[in-house]
Each structure stands twice: as structure tokens, then as C-alpha cells.
Amino acid sequence: MDTLGLGTIGISIDVSPSYLDDARELESLGFTSFWLPGGQLDRLGRLADLVHATETATIVPGIVPVDVYSPAQTGQLFDELSGTGRFVLGLGGPQSARPLAGLRKYLDELEVPADHLLLAALGPRKLEMARDRAAGAIALLVTPEWTAQARGALGVSTLVVDQFVVVDSDPDRARAAARQPLSFLATVPGYRQNFLRMGFTEADVDDLSDRLVDGVAVWGSVDDIAQRVAAHHSAGADHVVLAPLGASSIDAGRALSDLVVSSK
């Protein structure tokens, strides 16, 4: 059940001079949710701008970093936008020695209803927290096999998979586009640990092997991408976010809009 109003497929929008216009066009093409990457949230007001620039789409930060914005700041943003019925708060982090304790403290201080909150989660304890203290989980850099395991851990809670996509059938070019963000993300302890949990080797992670790249990113034709999205849905994902690489959000969204329409 889509209790958050996300639909089945959303898209990540990069912050650019035209991102509000891009969102309006993508909304007209059938996208029902837009996600702003946490690393690009130089101000929380960008989320409010996106809500006000669109008419029907649900807006989600993917994610608000809890070691950058305080519970009071994110709570104020939620209060401002909750009346629209089109805003869900996504939280992630903190990047600290005891991240679970830090996140618990943050949630204790946050005045946002749990049923309008999603938590970035990969490991078993984070998934439990997403199940028990939020509406569900957001996961990045995962395989459909991981999705099936997470579905079991979350029960009926919402499961969102953020899927890197490259609309390009040239293997070298597509993998190079995927390796660009992976070269940093593979050094983040939580992602590295989850790669190993999913069965990738230390060498896969260190070398960003084709096996790893192809496992956590999907590239090729629209049909190729549709098959990966369908695999996540079949494994239990409620919502898949298309995170374009190697092309702008608007160009990738135009190319993938038929996929969104056919999923409805």
C-alpha cells in the first residue's frame, strides 16, 4: 500500500539553475515523486521550493544529513510543508563513531510523525530502527537479493530502493559513469560493509570491479533498466528511485518516462 504517496517509481533531481523547471516537466511526463540528494542540500529551503514549484508530486530529501541539520531545523521544515500532503522527510547518518546512538538521539528530539519519516538503512540494526521508529527505509547501492532480505526484516514498512542508472549501452562509458560516485562511496564504511554482506569481495570493492558496478548500478537500454527496476519490485521494494548518472536528470527522465507510465 502506497501510504506515503510516492508511487512505484521516482527520480532523483540534481540541483541546477533549471531544477525547478525540470521538475515541472518531469511531473508532466508522469513522475510522481522527486528526490533531492542530501549532498546537494546546501539549504533546506530547496525542498520547499520544489514543493511549491510542482502540483502533485511528492517531494523527499534523499537524505537530510542529521549531522548537518538539527532536529529543530528539520522539524520546522516539516511543519512548513506538512499541510501540502506532498512532503516526506528522509533522514540519514550521522557519520560518527556511534551512528546508531546518534540517530536515536536525533529521533528523540525530532518532532515529526513517524508515518511521514524514512530512514537511510542498510544493516540489520538500521533496518530495525527504520521499521520501529519510521515509516520505512531508504537503501542505496543494493542488489535485488538484498532487497528481498530487507523486505523480510521490515515487515509491512515501506522499502525504497535508490537505484543508480546510466542510459547508455556502451559498457566502458556506462561503467565509467557509475564508477565516478562509487570511487567515493566505496570508501564510506557503511557502504563498504554492506557490499561485503551482499557477497562482493574485498577485491571487488577495492578495484570497483565490473561485478560490483553491474550489481549496484544498472546501465543499458530503457528495457535493461526496466528489468532491474522490476527485479527490485518483485523482491519487495515499494518504490524505486531512478538516480541518473552520466546525463542530466531531465535528459534521463525524458528517456525513462515510458517506464514510469507503464508502471502505473
Secondary structure by P-SEA (a helix, b strand, c coil): ccccccccbbbbbcccccaaaaaaaaaaacccbbbbbcccccccaaaaaaaaaccbbbbbccccccccccaaaaaaaaaaccccccbbbbbbccccccaaaaaaaaaaacccccccbbbbcccaaaaaaaaccccccccccccaaaaaaaaaaacccbbbbbbbbbccccaaaaaaaaacccccccccaaaaaaaaaacccaaaaaaccaaaaaaccccccaaaaaaaaaaaaaacccbbbbbcccccaaaaaaaaaaaaaaac
